[in-house]
Amino acid sequence: MDAVRERDATAQENVRLSMRVNGEEVDVLFAPYKTLLEVLREDLDLTGTKHGCELGECGACAVLVDGEPVLSCLALALDCEGREIETVEGLARGPELHPLQAAFADLGAAQCGYCTPGILMTAKALLAAEPAPSRERIKEAISGNLCRCTGYQQIFEAVEEAARQMRDEGGAR
């Protein structure tokens, strides 16, 4: 009987949340102390968003909340009720890569790849706001995303190439 009471108590402590993730409405039941990062990875099985420093210093966990980059390790999932969340899993359209993903692959902008999801999401927000950013703006926009492998040159070039492709295609995605 104790196991039943314990399970019931746990269920009562959990909260239900509705949000739109990668274009789909989701309802999720989770412990109220969980961060958005934890809910995405553990409860929704969207593991593209990475655990990094969990202090908001590396940017590996960046996702878009209502189109703006947010460090999901610092955001409580409870604060995302009714919001639009986009993760790296939502970038591609079926088999077609987003121009950022294609440019990163073509130009060698990802090496180990751990930082890549956060950089892609941050760059997507930049290109949605500024279709033709300068190199300096790109550097500024992704300055909160740390990469230990590439030296950043290929990353900057990939964002520039994706911006060009997106402008040629007629807009942001």
Backbone as JSON Lines, residues from 0, in Angstrom:
{"i":0,"aa":"M","n":[0.81,-1.2,0.0],"ca":[0.0,0.0,0.0],"c":[0.85,1.26,0.0]}
{"i":1,"aa":"D","n":[2.02,1.22,0.64],"ca":[2.9,2.39,0.67],"c":[3.35,2.77,-0.74]}
{"i":2,"aa":"A","n":[3.6,1.77,-1.57],"ca":[4.04,2.06,-2.93],"c":[2.94,2.8,-3.7]}
{"i":3,"aa":"V","n":[1.7,2.43,-3.49],"ca":[0.58,3.09,-4.15],"c":[0.48,4.53,-3.69]}
{"i":4,"aa":"R","n":[0.57,4.75,-2.38],"ca":[0.51,6.12,-1.84],"c":[1.67,6.96,-2.36]}
{"i":5,"aa":"E","n":[2.85,6.36,-2.41],"ca":[4.03,7.08,-2.89],"c":[3.84,7.48,-4.35]}
{"i":6,"aa":"R","n":[3.34,6.55,-5.18],"ca":[3.1,6.85,-6.6],"c":[2.05,7.95,-6.73]}
{"i":7,"aa":"D","n":[0.97,7.88,-5.95],"ca":[-0.07,8.9,-6.0],"c":[0.47,10.26,-5.57]}
{"i":8,"aa":"A","n":[1.31,10.28,-4.54],"ca":[1.89,11.54,-4.07],"c":[2.78,12.14,-5.15]}
{"i":9,"aa":"T","n":[3.56,11.29,-5.82],"ca":[4.43,11.77,-6.89],"c":[3.6,12.34,-8.03]}
{"i":10,"aa":"A","n":[2.53,11.64,-8.4],"ca":[1.67,12.12,-9.48],"c":[1.05,13.47,-9.13]}
{"i":11,"aa":"Q","n":[0.69,13.67,-7.88],"ca":[0.1,14.93,-7.47],"c":[1.13,16.06,-7.48]}
{"i":12,"aa":"E","n":[2.37,15.73,-7.27],"ca":[3.42,16.75,-7.27],"c":[3.8,17.18,-8.68]}
{"i":13,"aa":"N","n":[3.56,16.33,-9.65],"ca":[3.88,16.67,-11.03],"c":[2.9,17.7,-11.56]}
{"i":14,"aa":"V","n":[3.33,18.41,-12.59],"ca":[2.48,19.4,-13.23],"c":[2.31,19.03,-14.71]}
{"i":15,"aa":"R","n":[1.2,19.42,-15.26],"ca":[0.93,19.2,-16.69],"c":[1.1,20.54,-17.4]}
{"i":16,"aa":"L","n":[1.75,20.49,-18.53],"ca":[2.05,21.7,-19.28],"c":[1.73,21.48,-20.75]}
{"i":17,"aa":"S","n":[1.16,22.48,-21.37],"ca":[0.92,22.44,-22.81],"c":[1.8,23.5,-23.47]}
{"i":18,"aa":"M","n":[2.47,23.09,-24.51],"ca":[3.28,24.01,-25.29],"c":[3.38,23.46,-26.7]}
{"i":19,"aa":"R","n":[3.88,24.27,-27.59],"ca":[4.07,23.86,-28.98],"c":[5.56,23.64,-29.18]}
{"i":20,"aa":"V","n":[5.94,22.41,-29.52],"ca":[7.35,22.07,-29.7],"c":[7.57,21.62,-31.14]}
{"i":21,"aa":"N","n":[8.43,22.33,-31.83],"ca":[8.74,22.03,-33.23],"c":[7.48,21.92,-34.07]}
{"i":22,"aa":"G","n":[6.54,22.83,-33.82],"ca":[5.33,22.9,-34.61],"c":[4.2,21.99,-34.18]}
{"i":23,"aa":"E","n":[4.4,21.2,-33.13],"ca":[3.36,20.28,-32.68],"c":[2.96,20.61,-31.25]}
{"i":24,"aa":"E","n":[1.65,20.55,-30.99],"ca":[1.15,20.74,-29.63],"c":[1.54,19.52,-28.8]}
{"i":25,"aa":"V","n":[2.09,19.77,-27.62],"ca":[2.43,18.67,-26.71],"c":[1.9,18.99,-25.32]}
{"i":26,"aa":"D","n":[1.47,17.95,-24.65],"ca":[1.16,18.01,-23.23],"c":[2.18,17.13,-22.55]}
{"i":27,"aa":"V","n":[2.76,17.63,-21.49],"ca":[3.79,16.86,-20.8],"c":[3.57,16.97,-19.3]}
{"i":28,"aa":"L","n":[3.8,15.86,-18.61],"ca":[3.66,15.79,-17.17],"c":[5.07,15.65,-16.59]}
{"i":29,"aa":"F","n":[5.45,16.55,-15.68],"ca":[6.81,16.55,-15.16],"c":[6.86,17.18,-13.78]}
{"i":30,"aa":"A","n":[7.99,16.98,-13.12],"ca":[8.21,17.59,-11.81],"c":[8.4,19.1,-12.0]}
{"i":31,"aa":"P","n":[7.78,19.92,-11.16],"ca":[7.78,21.37,-11.37],"c":[9.15,22.04,-11.25]}
{"i":32,"aa":"Y","n":[10.12,21.37,-10.71],"ca":[11.46,21.96,-10.57],"c":[12.31,21.78,-11.83]}
{"i":33,"aa":"K","n":[11.83,21.05,-12.81],"ca":[12.64,20.74,-13.99],"c":[12.84,21.96,-14.88]}
{"i":34,"aa":"T","n":[14.03,22.01,-15.45],"ca":[14.32,23.05,-16.44],"c":[13.74,22.64,-17.78]}
{"i":35,"aa":"L","n":[13.66,23.6,-18.69],"ca":[13.22,23.29,-20.04],"c":[14.14,22.26,-20.67]}
{"i":36,"aa":"L","n":[15.43,22.37,-20.44],"ca":[16.39,21.39,-20.96],"c":[16.03,19.98,-20.5]}
{"i":37,"aa":"E","n":[15.75,19.83,-19.23],"ca":[15.43,18.5,-18.7],"c":[14.12,17.96,-19.28]}
{"i":38,"aa":"V","n":[13.13,18.8,-19.42],"ca":[11.85,18.34,-19.99],"c":[12.04,17.95,-21.45]}
{"i":39,"aa":"L","n":[12.78,18.76,-22.21],"ca":[13.01,18.43,-23.62],"c":[13.72,17.09,-23.75]}
{"i":40,"aa":"R","n":[14.79,16.91,-23.01],"ca":[15.59,15.7,-23.14],"c":[14.97,14.48,-22.47]}
{"i":41,"aa":"E","n":[14.5,14.64,-21.25],"ca":[14.06,13.48,-20.46],"c":[12.6,13.11,-20.68]}
{"i":42,"aa":"D","n":[11.75,14.1,-20.88],"ca":[10.32,13.82,-20.97],"c":[9.81,13.8,-22.41]}
{"i":43,"aa":"L","n":[10.44,14.56,-23.29],"ca":[10.02,14.6,-24.69],"c":[10.99,13.87,-25.62]}
{"i":44,"aa":"D","n":[12.08,13.37,-25.08],"ca":[13.08,12.59,-25.83],"c":[13.66,13.38,-27.0]}
{"i":45,"aa":"L","n":[13.81,14.68,-26.83],"ca":[14.46,15.53,-27.83],"c":[15.88,15.8,-27.35]}
{"i":46,"aa":"T","n":[16.77,14.9,-27.7],"ca":[18.13,14.93,-27.14],"c":[19.12,15.72,-27.98]}
{"i":47,"aa":"G","n":[18.65,16.39,-29.03],"ca":[19.55,17.24,-29.81],"c":[20.05,18.42,-29.0]}
{"i":48,"aa":"T","n":[19.21,18.93,-28.12],"ca":[19.61,20.01,-27.22],"c":[20.54,19.41,-26.18]}
{"i":49,"aa":"K","n":[21.71,19.98,-26.01],"ca":[22.75,19.34,-25.2],"c":[22.86,19.92,-23.79]}
{"i":50,"aa":"H","n":[23.18,19.02,-22.86],"ca":[23.61,19.42,-21.51],"c":[25.04,19.89,-21.67]}
{"i":51,"aa":"G","n":[25.32,21.09,-21.27],"ca":[26.69,21.58,-21.32],"c":[27.13,21.89,-19.9]}
{"i":52,"aa":"C","n":[27.29,23.16,-19.64],"ca":[27.77,23.59,-18.33],"c":[26.66,23.64,-17.28]}
{"i":53,"aa":"E","n":[25.41,23.74,-17.72],"ca":[24.24,23.91,-16.86],"c":[24.33,25.16,-15.98]}
{"i":54,"aa":"L","n":[25.13,26.12,-16.43],"ca":[25.28,27.4,-15.74],"c":[24.97,28.59,-16.65]}
{"i":55,"aa":"G","n":[24.58,28.3,-17.88],"ca":[24.29,29.36,-18.83],"c":[25.52,30.0,-19.43]}
{"i":56,"aa":"E","n":[26.63,29.29,-19.42],"ca":[27.87,29.88,-19.91],"c":[28.35,29.34,-21.25]}
{"i":57,"aa":"C","n":[27.82,28.19,-21.7],"ca":[28.38,27.58,-22.92],"c":[27.48,27.66,-24.14]}
{"i":58,"aa":"G","n":[26.17,27.78,-23.95],"ca":[25.24,27.89,-25.07],"c":[24.86,26.58,-25.74]}
{"i":59,"aa":"A","n":[25.36,25.45,-25.27],"ca":[25.03,24.17,-25.9],"c":[23.55,23.84,-25.82]}
{"i":60,"aa":"C","n":[22.86,24.42,-24.85],"ca":[21.44,24.11,-24.62],"c":[20.5,25.12,-25.25]}
{"i":61,"aa":"A","n":[21.0,26.01,-26.09],"ca":[20.15,27.07,-26.65],"c":[19.04,26.49,-27.52]}
{"i":62,"aa":"V","n":[17.84,26.97,-27.29],"ca":[16.66,26.65,-28.09],"c":[15.96,27.98,-28.36]}
{"i":63,"aa":"L","n":[14.96,27.95,-29.21],"ca":[14.19,29.16,-29.46],"c":[12.86,29.06,-28.71]}
{"i":64,"aa":"V","n":[12.55,30.11,-27.97],"ca":[11.26,30.22,-27.29],"c":[10.59,31.46,-27.88]}
{"i":65,"aa":"D","n":[9.49,31.21,-28.56],"ca":[8.8,32.28,-29.29],"c":[9.77,33.02,-30.21]}
{"i":66,"aa":"G","n":[10.68,32.27,-30.83],"ca":[11.61,32.82,-31.81],"c":[12.87,33.44,-31.26]}
{"i":67,"aa":"E","n":[12.99,33.5,-29.94],"ca":[14.17,34.12,-29.33],"c":[15.06,33.05,-28.69]}
{"i":68,"aa":"P","n":[16.39,33.18,-28.82],"ca":[17.28,32.2,-28.19],"c":[17.16,32.25,-26.67]}
{"i":69,"aa":"V","n":[17.06,31.08,-26.07],"ca":[16.97,30.94,-24.62],"c":[17.88,29.8,-24.21]}
{"i":70,"aa":"L","n":[18.61,29.99,-23.13],"ca":[19.42,28.92,-22.59],"c":[18.49,28.03,-21.77]}
{"i":71,"aa":"S","n":[18.2,26.86,-22.32],"ca":[17.18,26.01,-21.71],"c":[17.6,25.44,-20.37]}
{"i":72,"aa":"C","n":[18.89,25.47,-20.05],"ca":[19.34,25.01,-18.73],"c":[18.98,26.0,-17.63]}
{"i":73,"aa":"L","n":[18.68,27.24,-18.01],"ca":[18.34,28.27,-17.04],"c":[16.85,28.58,-17.0]}
{"i":74,"aa":"A","n":[16.09,28.04,-17.94],"ca":[14.65,28.34,-18.04],"c":[13.85,27.24,-17.37]}
{"i":75,"aa":"L","n":[12.98,27.61,-16.46],"ca":[12.08,26.62,-15.87],"c":[11.04,26.24,-16.92]}
{"i":76,"aa":"A","n":[10.79,24.96,-17.04],"ca":[9.78,24.5,-18.0],"c":[8.42,25.1,-17.69]}
{"i":77,"aa":"L","n":[8.12,25.31,-16.41],"ca":[6.84,25.91,-16.01],"c":[6.59,27.25,-16.7]}
{"i":78,"aa":"D","n":[7.64,27.98,-16.99],"ca":[7.51,29.29,-17.62],"c":[7.21,29.2,-19.11]}
{"i":79,"aa":"C","n":[7.13,27.98,-19.64],"ca":[6.93,27.8,-21.08],"c":[5.51,27.41,-21.45]}
{"i":80,"aa":"E","n":[4.6,27.47,-20.5],"ca":[3.19,27.17,-20.78],"c":[2.7,28.01,-21.94]}
{"i":81,"aa":"G","n":[2.17,27.33,-22.97],"ca":[1.59,28.02,-24.12],"c":[2.59,28.65,-25.07]}
{"i":82,"aa":"R","n":[3.86,28.44,-24.85],"ca":[4.89,29.07,-25.69],"c":[5.25,28.16,-26.87]}
{"i":83,"aa":"E","n":[5.91,28.75,-27.85],"ca":[6.41,28.04,-29.02],"c":[7.89,27.74,-28.78]}
{"i":84,"aa":"I","n":[8.23,26.46,-28.74],"ca":[9.61,26.03,-28.5],"c":[10.12,25.4,-29.79]}
{"i":85,"aa":"E","n":[11.31,25.77,-30.19],"ca":[11.93,25.13,-31.35],"c":[13.3,24.62,-30.95]}
{"i":86,"aa":"T","n":[13.53,23.34,-31.26],"ca":[14.82,22.71,-31.0],"c":[15.47,22.36,-32.32]}
{"i":87,"aa":"V","n":[16.68,21.89,-32.27],"ca":[17.41,21.54,-33.48],"c":[16.66,20.46,-34.28]}
{"i":88,"aa":"E","n":[15.9,19.62,-33.59],"ca":[15.14,18.58,-34.3],"c":[14.08,19.18,-35.22]}
{"i":89,"aa":"G","n":[13.69,20.42,-34.98],"ca":[12.66,21.07,-35.78],"c":[13.19,21.85,-36.97]}
{"i":90,"aa":"L","n":[14.5,21.88,-37.17],"ca":[15.06,22.67,-38.28],"c":[14.79,22.06,-39.65]}
{"i":91,"aa":"A","n":[15.08,20.79,-39.82],"ca":[14.93,20.15,-41.13],"c":[13.45,20.01,-41.47]}
{"i":92,"aa":"R","n":[13.16,20.01,-42.76],"ca":[11.8,19.76,-43.25],"c":[11.83,18.39,-43.94]}
{"i":93,"aa":"G","n":[11.5,17.36,-43.2],"ca":[11.61,16.0,-43.73],"c":[13.07,15.72,-44.04]}
{"i":94,"aa":"P","n":[13.36,15.24,-45.25],"ca":[14.75,14.94,-45.59],"c":[15.57,16.18,-45.97]}
{"i":95,"aa":"E","n":[14.88,17.32,-46.13],"ca":[15.57,18.54,-46.56],"c":[16.13,19.3,-45.37]}
{"i":96,"aa":"L","n":[17.46,19.44,-45.35],"ca":[18.11,20.17,-44.27],"c":[17.79,21.65,-44.35]}
{"i":97,"aa":"H","n":[17.76,22.3,-43.21],"ca":[17.66,23.75,-43.17],"c":[18.95,24.29,-43.79]}
{"i":98,"aa":"P","n":[18.92,25.44,-44.44],"ca":[20.15,25.99,-45.03],"c":[21.31,26.12,-44.04]}
{"i":99,"aa":"L","n":[21.02,26.39,-42.77],"ca":[22.09,26.43,-41.77],"c":[22.73,25.06,-41.59]}
{"i":100,"aa":"Q","n":[21.91,24.03,-41.5],"ca":[22.45,22.68,-41.34],"c":[23.28,22.28,-42.55]}
{"i":101,"aa":"A","n":[22.77,22.58,-43.74],"ca":[23.49,22.23,-44.97],"c":[24.82,22.98,-45.05]}
{"i":102,"aa":"A","n":[24.82,24.26,-44.73],"ca":[26.05,25.05,-44.78],"c":[27.06,24.57,-43.74]}
{"i":103,"aa":"F","n":[26.6,24.21,-42.54],"ca":[27.51,23.69,-41.52],"c":[28.16,22.41,-42.01]}
{"i":104,"aa":"A","n":[27.38,21.53,-42.63],"ca":[27.93,20.27,-43.14],"c":[28.89,20.53,-44.31]}
{"i":105,"aa":"D","n":[28.48,21.35,-45.26],"ca":[29.28,21.6,-46.45],"c":[30.6,22.31,-46.15]}
{"i":106,"aa":"L","n":[30.59,23.2,-45.16],"ca":[31.77,24.02,-44.89],"c":[32.58,23.54,-43.68]}
{"i":107,"aa":"G","n":[32.25,22.4,-43.15],"ca":[33.01,21.84,-42.02],"c":[32.91,22.68,-40.76]}
{"i":108,"aa":"A","n":[31.74,23.25,-40.51],"ca":[31.57,24.12,-39.34],"c":[31.33,23.33,-38.06]}
{"i":109,"aa":"A","n":[31.14,22.04,-38.18],"ca":[30.95,21.2,-36.99],"c":[32.03,20.14,-36.97]}
{"i":110,"aa":"Q","n":[32.7,20.03,-35.85],"ca":[33.68,18.96,-35.72],"c":[33.14,17.92,-34.76]}
{"i":111,"aa":"C","n":[33.27,18.12,-33.46],"ca":[32.71,17.12,-32.56],"c":[31.19,17.22,-32.57]}
{"i":112,"aa":"G","n":[30.64,18.41,-32.81],"ca":[29.21,18.61,-32.96],"c":[28.45,18.91,-31.69]}
{"i":113,"aa":"Y","n":[29.11,18.88,-30.55],"ca":[28.38,19.07,-29.3],"c":[27.76,20.47,-29.2]}
{"i":114,"aa":"C","n":[28.48,21.47,-29.64],"ca":[28.0,22.85,-29.56],"c":[27.05,23.2,-30.69]}
{"i":115,"aa":"T","n":[27.04,22.4,-31.74],"ca":[26.34,22.75,-32.98],"c":[24.85,23.03,-32.81]}
{"i":116,"aa":"P","n":[24.08,22.21,-32.08],"ca":[22.65,22.51,-31.96],"c":[22.38,23.91,-31.39]}
{"i":117,"aa":"G","n":[23.11,24.28,-30.36],"ca":[22.92,25.61,-29.77],"c":[23.3,26.72,-30.73]}
{"i":118,"aa":"I","n":[24.38,26.54,-31.46],"ca":[24.81,27.55,-32.43],"c":[23.79,27.65,-33.56]}
{"i":119,"aa":"L","n":[23.31,26.52,-34.05],"ca":[22.32,26.55,-35.12],"c":[21.06,27.31,-34.72]}
{"i":120,"aa":"M","n":[20.59,27.07,-33.51],"ca":[19.37,27.74,-33.07],"c":[19.59,29.23,-32.86]}
{"i":121,"aa":"T","n":[20.74,29.59,-32.32],"ca":[21.06,31.01,-32.13],"c":[21.2,31.7,-33.48]}
{"i":122,"aa":"A","n":[21.86,31.03,-34.43],"ca":[22.03,31.6,-35.77],"c":[20.69,31.71,-36.49]}
{"i":123,"aa":"K","n":[19.8,30.75,-36.28],"ca":[18.47,30.83,-36.9],"c":[17.73,32.07,-36.44]}
{"i":124,"aa":"A","n":[17.79,32.35,-35.15],"ca":[17.13,33.55,-34.63],"c":[17.75,34.81,-35.23]}
{"i":125,"aa":"L","n":[19.06,34.83,-35.34],"ca":[19.74,35.98,-35.94],"c":[19.26,36.2,-37.38]}
{"i":126,"aa":"L","n":[19.25,35.13,-38.18],"ca":[18.88,35.27,-39.59],"c":[17.4,35.61,-39.77]}
{"i":127,"aa":"A","n":[16.57,35.22,-38.83],"ca":[15.15,35.61,-38.89],"c":[15.01,37.11,-38.66]}
{"i":128,"aa":"A","n":[15.85,37.66,-37.8],"ca":[15.79,39.09,-37.49],"c":[16.59,39.93,-38.47]}
{"i":129,"aa":"E","n":[17.69,39.37,-38.95],"ca":[18.6,40.09,-39.85],"c":[19.01,39.17,-40.99]}
{"i":130,"aa":"P","n":[18.35,39.25,-42.13],"ca":[18.65,38.35,-43.24],"c":[20.06,38.49,-43.82]}
{"i":131,"aa":"A","n":[20.71,39.64,-43.61],"ca":[22.04,39.86,-44.16],"c":[22.97,40.43,-43.08]}
{"i":132,"aa":"P","n":[23.23,39.65,-42.04],"ca":[24.07,40.18,-40.96],"c":[25.54,40.3,-41.38]}
{"i":133,"aa":"S","n":[26.2,41.26,-40.82],"ca":[27.65,41.4,-41.05],"c":[28.38,40.31,-40.27]}
{"i":134,"aa":"R","n":[29.63,40.12,-40.58],"ca":[30.45,39.16,-39.84],"c":[30.49,39.55,-38.36]}
{"i":135,"aa":"E","n":[30.57,40.83,-38.08],"ca":[30.6,41.3,-36.69],"c":[29.3,40.96,-35.96]}
{"i":136,"aa":"R","n":[28.16,41.11,-36.65],"ca":[26.87,40.78,-36.03],"c":[26.77,39.29,-35.76]}
{"i":137,"aa":"I","n":[27.28,38.48,-36.68],"ca":[27.28,37.03,-36.48],"c":[28.12,36.68,-35.26]}
{"i":138,"aa":"K","n":[29.31,37.27,-35.18],"ca":[30.18,37.03,-34.02],"c":[29.48,37.42,-32.72]}
{"i":139,"aa":"E","n":[28.84,38.58,-32.74],"ca":[28.14,39.06,-31.55],"c":[26.99,38.13,-31.17]}
{"i":140,"aa":"A","n":[26.21,37.71,-32.17],"ca":[25.03,36.89,-31.91],"c":[25.39,35.54,-31.31]}
{"i":141,"aa":"I","n":[26.47,34.94,-31.78],"ca":[26.82,33.61,-31.27],"c":[27.92,33.66,-30.2]}
{"i":142,"aa":"S","n":[28.19,34.83,-29.69],"ca":[29.26,34.96,-28.69],"c":[28.99,34.17,-27.42]}
{"i":143,"aa":"G","n":[27.75,33.83,-27.15],"ca":[27.42,33.02,-25.98],"c":[27.48,31.53,-26.23]}
{"i":144,"aa":"N","n":[27.85,31.13,-27.45],"ca":[27.97,29.72,-27.8],"c":[29.44,29.37,-27.93]}
{"i":145,"aa":"L","n":[29.91,28.54,-27.01],"ca":[31.32,28.18,-27.01],"c":[31.58,26.92,-27.82]}
{"i":146,"aa":"C","n":[32.67,26.94,-28.59],"ca":[33.1,25.8,-29.38],"c":[34.57,25.57,-29.09]}
{"i":147,"aa":"R","n":[34.92,24.35,-28.74],"ca":[36.31,24.03,-28.42],"c":[37.06,23.44,-29.6]}
{"i":148,"aa":"C","n":[36.38,23.19,-30.73],"ca":[37.01,22.46,-31.83],"c":[37.36,23.29,-33.06]}
{"i":149,"aa":"T","n":[36.45,24.17,-33.49],"ca":[36.57,24.72,-34.84],"c":[37.4,25.99,-34.96]}
{"i":150,"aa":"G","n":[37.54,26.75,-33.92],"ca":[38.18,28.05,-34.07],"c":[37.25,29.1,-34.65]}
{"i":151,"aa":"Y","n":[35.99,28.77,-34.86],"ca":[34.9,29.66,-35.24],"c":[34.89,30.13,-36.7]}
{"i":152,"aa":"Q","n":[36.02,30.14,-37.4],"ca":[36.05,30.65,-38.77],"c":[35.01,29.95,-39.65]}
{"i":153,"aa":"Q","n":[34.99,28.62,-39.62],"ca":[34.04,27.88,-40.45],"c":[32.6,28.14,-40.01]}
{"i":154,"aa":"I","n":[32.39,28.36,-38.72],"ca":[31.05,28.66,-38.23],"c":[30.56,29.98,-38.81]}
{"i":155,"aa":"F","n":[31.4,31.01,-38.75],"ca":[31.03,32.32,-39.3],"c":[30.73,32.19,-40.8]}
{"i":156,"aa":"E","n":[31.58,31.46,-41.51],"ca":[31.4,31.29,-42.96],"c":[30.11,30.53,-43.26]}
{"i":157,"aa":"A","n":[29.8,29.53,-42.45],"ca":[28.57,28.75,-42.66],"c":[27.33,29.6,-42.43]}
{"i":158,"aa":"V","n":[27.34,30.43,-41.41],"ca":[26.19,31.31,-41.16],"c":[26.04,32.31,-42.32]}
{"i":159,"aa":"E","n":[27.14,32.84,-42.8],"ca":[27.09,33.76,-43.94],"c":[26.53,33.06,-45.18]}
{"i":160,"aa":"E","n":[26.98,31.84,-45.43],"ca":[26.51,31.08,-46.59],"c":[25.02,30.75,-46.46]}
{"i":161,"aa":"A","n":[24.6,30.35,-45.29],"ca":[23.17,30.05,-45.07],"c":[22.33,31.31,-45.28]}
{"i":162,"aa":"A","n":[22.82,32.43,-44.8],"ca":[22.1,33.7,-44.98],"c":[21.94,34.01,-46.46]}
{"i":163,"aa":"R","n":[23.01,33.81,-47.22],"ca":[22.96,34.05,-48.67],"c":[21.94,33.12,-49.32]}
{"i":164,"aa":"Q","n":[22.0,31.84,-48.98],"ca":[21.07,30.87,-49.56],"c":[19.62,31.22,-49.21]}
{"i":165,"aa":"M","n":[19.4,31.59,-47.97],"ca":[18.04,31.92,-47.54],"c":[17.52,33.17,-48.25]}
{"i":166,"aa":"R","n":[18.38,34.14,-48.47],"ca":[17.96,35.34,-49.21],"c":[17.64,34.96,-50.66]}
{"i":167,"aa":"D","n":[18.49,34.1,-51.25],"ca":[18.25,33.66,-52.63],"c":[16.95,32.88,-52.77]}
{"i":168,"aa":"E","n":[16.59,32.13,-51.71],"ca":[15.34,31.35,-51.73],"c":[14.13,32.19,-51.4]}
{"i":169,"aa":"G","n":[14.36,33.42,-50.94],"ca":[13.25,34.31,-50.69],"c":[12.82,34.43,-49.25]}
{"i":170,"aa":"G","n":[13.68,34.12,-48.31],"ca":[13.3,34.4,-46.92],"c":[13.73,33.34,-45.94]}
{"i":171,"aa":"A","n":[13.45,33.64,-44.7],"ca":[13.81,32.77,-43.6],"c":[12.86,31.59,-43.52]}
{"i":172,"aa":"R","n":[13.34,30.53,-42.88],"ca":[12.53,29.33,-42.64],"c":[12.34,29.12,-41.2]}
